[in-house]
Amino acid sequence: MLFVYVKAFNITYDIKVLKQNKVIGVIKDIDDKSIVVGDTIVFTDTSNLKYGYKVSCIGSITVPNSNTNFNMFNYRNYLASNKIFYRQNGECSIISKKTSFTYKIKNMIIKNIDQKESKRYLNAFILGITDYIDKNTNTNYRINGINHLFSISGTHVSFILLFLYFIKYKFVIAIILLFYLHLLGFPPSMMRAVIFYIFLLINKKLNINKIYLFIYLVIIMLFYNPYYIFNIGFIYSYTISFFLILFSDTLFDDNYLKSLFKTSVFIFIITIPINIQNNFYLNFITPILNLFFIPFISFILFPMSFITLIFPFFDGGFNLICSLLEHISNWCAINFSLIKNFHYMNIYMIIIYYVIIFLIMYKVKKTKYKYIGLMAILLLAHYFYPYMKKDGLLLVLDVGQGDSILISYPHNSLNILIDTGGYYSSNIVNNITIPTLRSLGINKLDFLIITHGDFDHMGEAINLINNYKVDQVIFNNGEYSELELELIKTLEKKNIPYYQNVEKIDKKNNKLYFLNNNIYSDENSNSIVIYTMINNYNFLLMGDAGISVEQNLLNKYNLSNVDILKVGHHGSNTSSDQEFINYIKPKFSIISVGKNNHYGHPHNEVLDRLNISNIYRTDLMGGINFRLNKKQIKVKTVIP
């Protein structure tokens, strides 16, 4: 569906709202750390708060963060899809505990659920709250391609319709469905199912084509909230439903298993662009897994969740079955998966892909298979696309106050990550590094280079080694730090070779030179300094090396006219001496630095010295992408 890929609207903000420091309203959503009041998400103590309470919250109001790395999850757009436009860190006081009838029912259900052993899955199946399922389990559900089965959607409506079959008057069923929809907070996938059911009731007299009804529904939904185009649940639900309605006759079969398999394969195919755009990988075992998971969850777990809510003595058995589901899913994700990373798709490829799907489904059987072959060729071409690129890449990740730089040589012949970053309150590798590598179609790193042993440069190294394929690791000269020794234990356990005192990498006609071979008394000065060339453009990456190292480099090497300089030590005045900058004459200067960091990086005097170059900073511009072909350097930043 093309509406899925409409470009983002410009989100405007009320200056008056941003200047005030108080939010007053009714709590419409709540979790362990935050509540939603009106159009603001408030991070506060939620222990004594309930749905429907009227509260007053005091604290600074800001605009939610957008993504600062290429192709990554956009938190601001996600909140906008839920009609949340502001963020507040504050303290809340209860004004009134009087709640509406709907919120009273919801609070009663939550209180009932919280007393049960199986509350993680009761919250998921009945209220659509998956926050209580641990992250590792949720990740494995996503790897298996079954996370959509936990969304409140058409399955719930079908079960409720079956349960209420005895009710003669359909408008009563519609009212019950609307009440349940209101109880859940109007999730878009559930809204689709309920409103479309009501449309079908009305359509018995009007006799309008189902596809037209569905298009009317999409238009209504986007008028209600245009930011639904950012909601992954909306995208999956509406795209799948559109194609299933369009081709239901082709997919239907008297044999249930055959029909299920055809539908599973078809859903996998039509969601390939969505999965690639959001996960940057495909698990080709997903259609097979769905043969088990779809009926198991739809016909056993989902009905049992409602039965357990009403009859508590089923709680233990339901929890046992949910635990069995987790074990099977975790085992499949580790032992029974065929995962391949795919470069993110552009809009033209998405259009071509769906055109081919329409051709496959509409053509007669004799010609259908040639279009299936065409789609397979398209996927293969897309998979090997990174290996066809003649441009080199230097990508500076925004990891806050730290360094992490990816170098990818032409034709994806060599992929090197220099440092991992490290921040104590975030998970950089799982949230930024690995998704970025996948979005570029990179299946492994040939080298991980640790410039030195400080946390802001290698704090995420063990996490990366445990979760992504790395062939070799290179350390700097000098004694190993405690962090490096911990990393070495992991490397030895996984039989990953590591090296120190390296002078050069020469692989696949690509060369990196390690220029800082002296041993100093401090870790920063022992930083690896890298010199390399891509398509006749030269790079100098300084790590955290200081002025003494710079002076030594000037004495040993001819480094004049550097095209791209990664500025030493985040723009600290302990690096980037005037003599050094005047000699190397960089055309582009990169400063990897955290926003509003307490070190005061980068220092003004360093910025003055670098004025001879084009300065790019991660704190102001987010991720920085240098594309290098034989004609020019193309620079793109996440934040213009």
ChimeraX attribute file (.defattr): number of C-alpha atoms within 10 A of each C-alpha:
attribute: neighborCount
match mode: 1-to-1
recipient: residues
	/A:1	14
	/A:2	10
	/A:3	13
	/A:4	17
	/A:5	15
	/A:6	10
	/A:7	9
	/A:8	11
	/A:9	11
	/A:10	6
	/A:11	10
	/A:12	8
	/A:13	12
	/A:14	9
	/A:15	8
	/A:16	8
	/A:17	13
	/A:18	16
	/A:19	11
	/A:20	12
	/A:21	16
	/A:22	17
	/A:23	23
	/A:24	17
	/A:25	18
	/A:26	22
	/A:27	21
	/A:28	18
	/A:29	16
	/A:30	18
	/A:31	16
	/A:32	12
	/A:33	11
	/A:34	17
	/A:35	24
	/A:36	21
	/A:37	24
	/A:38	17
	/A:39	17
	/A:40	22
	/A:41	23
	/A:42	26
	/A:43	21
	/A:44	18
	/A:45	15
	/A:46	16
	/A:47	10
	/A:48	7
	/A:49	18
	/A:50	23
	/A:51	22
	/A:52	23
	/A:53	21
	/A:54	21
	/A:55	20
	/A:56	18
	/A:57	21
	/A:58	19
	/A:59	18
	/A:60	15
	/A:61	21
	/A:62	17
	/A:63	15
	/A:64	20
	/A:65	13
	/A:66	15
	/A:67	19
	/A:68	24
	/A:69	25
	/A:70	22
	/A:71	18
	/A:72	18
	/A:73	18
	/A:74	16
	/A:75	14
	/A:76	19
	/A:77	24
	/A:78	20
	/A:79	22
	/A:80	21
	/A:81	20
	/A:82	18
	/A:83	16
	/A:84	19
	/A:85	22
	/A:86	24
	/A:87	22
	/A:88	25
	/A:89	17
	/A:90	19
	/A:91	16
	/A:92	22
	/A:93	14
	/A:94	15
	/A:95	13
	/A:96	13
	/A:97	14
	/A:98	11
	/A:99	17
	/A:100	12
	/A:101	11
	/A:102	16
	/A:103	20
	/A:104	16
	/A:105	14
	/A:106	19
	/A:107	16
	/A:108	12
	/A:109	17
	/A:110	18
	/A:111	11
	/A:112	15
	/A:113	21
	/A:114	14
	/A:115	10
	/A:116	18
	/A:117	16
	/A:118	23
	/A:119	20
	/A:120	19
	/A:121	25
	/A:122	31
	/A:123	20
	/A:124	19
	/A:125	24
	/A:126	22
	/A:127	19
	/A:128	18
	/A:129	18
	/A:130	18
	/A:131	14
	/A:132	15
	/A:133	15
	/A:134	10
	/A:135	11
	/A:136	10
	/A:137	16
	/A:138	19
	/A:139	15
	/A:140	19
	/A:141	21
	/A:142	17
	/A:143	24
	/A:144	28
	/A:145	22
	/A:146	19
	/A:147	15
	/A:148	14
	/A:149	17
	/A:150	19
	/A:151	21
	/A:152	24
	/A:153	22
	/A:154	19
	/A:155	18
	/A:156	20
	/A:157	18
	/A:158	15
	/A:159	15
	/A:160	16
	/A:161	18
	/A:162	10
	/A:163	11
	/A:164	14
	/A:165	12
	/A:166	8
	/A:167	11
	/A:168	9
	/A:169	9
	/A:170	14
	/A:171	12
	/A:172	12
	/A:173	17
	/A:174	17
	/A:175	13
	/A:176	15
	/A:177	23
	/A:178	18
	/A:179	14
	/A:180	20
	/A:181	21
	/A:182	14
	/A:183	17
	/A:184	20
	/A:185	16
	/A:186	15
	/A:187	19
	/A:188	24
	/A:189	21
	/A:190	27
	/A:191	22
	/A:192	22
	/A:193	23
	/A:194	23
	/A:195	18
	/A:196	18
	/A:197	18
	/A:198	18
	/A:199	18
	/A:200	18
	/A:201	14
	/A:202	12
	/A:203	14
	/A:204	9
	/A:205	8
	/A:206	10
	/A:207	10
	/A:208	13
	/A:209	10
	/A:210	16
	/A:211	14
	/A:212	10
	/A:213	16
	/A:214	20
	/A:215	13
	/A:216	13
	/A:217	18
	/A:218	17
	/A:219	14
	/A:220	12
	/A:221	19
	/A:222	13
	/A:223	11
	/A:224	10
	/A:225	15
	/A:226	16
	/A:227	20
	/A:228	23
	/A:229	23
	/A:230	25
	/A:231	19
	/A:232	19
	/A:233	19
	/A:234	22
	/A:235	20
	/A:236	18
	/A:237	19
	/A:238	23
	/A:239	19
	/A:240	18
	/A:241	19
	/A:242	17
	/A:243	17
	/A:244	17
	/A:245	13
	/A:246	14
	/A:247	15
	/A:248	13
	/A:249	9
	/A:250	13
	/A:251	17
	/A:252	14
	/A:253	14
	/A:254	7
	/A:255	8
	/A:256	10
	/A:257	11
	/A:258	14
	/A:259	14
	/A:260	20
	/A:261	17
	/A:262	18
	/A:263	21
	/A:264	19
	/A:265	16
	/A:266	18
	/A:267	18
	/A:268	21
	/A:269	18
	/A:270	19
	/A:271	17
	/A:272	19
	/A:273	24
	/A:274	20
	/A:275	21
	/A:276	18
	/A:277	19
	/A:278	16
	/A:279	21
	/A:280	25
	/A:281	24
	/A:282	22
	/A:283	20
	/A:284	17
	/A:285	18
	/A:286	22
	/A:287	23
	/A:288	13
	/A:289	19
	/A:290	22
	/A:291	18
	/A:292	11
	/A:293	20
	/A:294	15
	/A:295	13
	/A:296	13
	/A:297	20
	/A:298	17
	/A:299	13
	/A:300	13
	/A:301	20
	/A:302	22
	/A:303	17
	/A:304	21
	/A:305	23
	/A:306	13
	/A:307	15
	/A:308	20
	/A:309	19
	/A:310	13
	/A:311	11
	/A:312	15
	/A:313	12
	/A:314	16
	/A:315	21
	/A:316	14
	/A:317	14
	/A:318	22
	/A:319	21
	/A:320	13
	/A:321	15
	/A:322	18
	/A:323	14
	/A:324	12
	/A:325	17
	/A:326	17
	/A:327	13
	/A:328	12
	/A:329	24
	/A:330	20
	/A:331	13
	/A:332	18
	/A:333	22
	/A:334	12
	/A:335	9
	/A:336	15
	/A:337	17
	/A:338	14
	/A:339	16
	/A:340	15
	/A:341	21
	/A:342	28
	/A:343	21
	/A:344	24
	/A:345	15
	/A:346	11
	/A:347	13
	/A:348	8
	/A:349	14
	/A:350	17
	/A:351	15
	/A:352	12
	/A:353	19
	/A:354	19
	/A:355	12
	/A:356	16
	/A:357	19
	/A:358	14
	/A:359	15
	/A:360	20
	/A:361	16
	/A:362	13
	/A:363	12
	/A:364	10
	/A:365	10
	/A:366	7
	/A:367	12
	/A:368	15
	/A:369	13
	/A:370	13
	/A:371	17
	/A:372	16
	/A:373	12
	/A:374	16
	/A:375	20
	/A:376	12
	/A:377	12
	/A:378	15
	/A:379	15
	/A:380	12
	/A:381	13
	/A:382	18
	/A:383	18
	/A:384	15
	/A:385	16
	/A:386	20
	/A:387	16
	/A:388	13
	/A:389	15
	/A:390	16
	/A:391	21
	/A:392	24
	/A:393	22
	/A:394	21
	/A:395	23
	/A:396	27
	/A:397	26
	/A:398	31
	/A:399	30
	/A:400	23
	/A:401	22
	/A:402	26
	/A:403	29
	/A:404	25
	/A:405	24
	/A:406	22
	/A:407	19
	/A:408	23
	/A:409	24
	/A:410	21
	/A:411	15
	/A:412	21
	/A:413	17
	/A:414	20
	/A:415	21
	/A:416	20
	/A:417	23
	/A:418	25
	/A:419	26
	/A:420	29
	/A:421	27
	/A:422	24
	/A:423	17
	/A:424	10
	/A:425	6
	/A:426	12
	/A:427	16
	/A:428	23
	/A:429	23
	/A:430	15
	/A:431	12
	/A:432	20
	/A:433	26
	/A:434	18
	/A:435	22
	/A:436	24
	/A:437	21
	/A:438	20
	/A:439	24
	/A:440	18
	/A:441	23
	/A:442	22
	/A:443	19
	/A:444	17
	/A:445	19
	/A:446	17
	/A:447	19
	/A:448	23
	/A:449	25
	/A:450	24
	/A:451	28
	/A:452	28
	/A:453	23
	/A:454	21
	/A:455	19
	/A:456	20
	/A:457	25
	/A:458	27
	/A:459	24
	/A:460	23
	/A:461	24
	/A:462	19
	/A:463	17
	/A:464	19
	/A:465	19
	/A:466	12
	/A:467	11
	/A:468	16
	/A:469	14
	/A:470	21
	/A:471	15
	/A:472	17
	/A:473	24
	/A:474	19
	/A:475	21
	/A:476	25
	/A:477	22
	/A:478	18
	/A:479	15
	/A:480	16
	/A:481	13
	/A:482	11
	/A:483	16
	/A:484	22
	/A:485	13
	/A:486	13
	/A:487	20
	/A:488	19
	/A:489	12
	/A:490	17
	/A:491	19
	/A:492	11
	/A:493	9
	/A:494	11
	/A:495	11
	/A:496	15
	/A:497	13
	/A:498	16
	/A:499	12
	/A:500	13
	/A:501	15
	/A:502	16
	/A:503	14
	/A:504	14
	/A:505	14
	/A:506	10
	/A:507	11
	/A:508	9
	/A:509	9
	/A:510	14
	/A:511	15
	/A:512	15
	/A:513	17
	/A:514	19
	/A:515	21
	/A:516	24
	/A:517	19
	/A:518	13
	/A:519	14
	/A:520	14
	/A:521	9
	/A:522	11
	/A:523	20
	/A:524	19
	/A:525	25
	/A:526	25
	/A:527	32
	/A:528	29
	/A:529	24
	/A:530	21
	/A:531	19
	/A:532	18
	/A:533	17
	/A:534	21
	/A:535	16
	/A:536	12
	/A:537	16
	/A:538	16
	/A:539	22
	/A:540	23
	/A:541	21
	/A:542	26
	/A:543	28
	/A:544	28
	/A:545	26
	/A:546	21
	/A:547	18
	/A:548	13
	/A:549	23
	/A:550	21
	/A:551	13
	/A:552	14
	/A:553	17
	/A:554	15
	/A:555	10
	/A:556	10
	/A:557	9
	/A:558	10
	/A:559	18
	/A:560	14
	/A:561	15
	/A:562	19
	/A:563	19
	/A:564	24
	/A:565	23
	/A:566	25
	/A:567	27
	/A:568	27
	/A:569	25
	/A:570	28
	/A:571	25
	/A:572	22
	/A:573	18
	/A:574	16
	/A:575	23
	/A:576	25
	/A:577	19
	/A:578	14
	/A:579	13
	/A:580	18
	/A:581	23
	/A:582	15
	/A:583	14
	/A:584	18
	/A:585	19
	/A:586	27
	/A:587	16
	/A:588	21
	/A:589	23
	/A:590	23
	/A:591	24
	/A:592	32
	/A:593	26
	/A:594	23
	/A:595	16
	/A:596	12
	/A:597	12
	/A:598	8
	/A:599	12
	/A:600	14
	/A:601	22
	/A:602	21
	/A:603	14
	/A:604	13
	/A:605	14
	/A:606	20
	/A:607	19
	/A:608	10
	/A:609	16
	/A:610	24
	/A:611	14
	/A:612	15
	/A:613	18
	/A:614	12
	/A:615	16
	/A:616	20
	/A:617	22
	/A:618	27
	/A:619	22
	/A:620	17
	/A:621	16
	/A:622	26
	/A:623	24
	/A:624	25
	/A:625	20
	/A:626	18
	/A:627	18
	/A:628	21
	/A:629	18
	/A:630	12
	/A:631	8
	/A:632	11
	/A:633	19
	/A:634	12
	/A:635	14
	/A:636	15
	/A:637	20
	/A:638	18
	/A:639	16
	/A:640	7
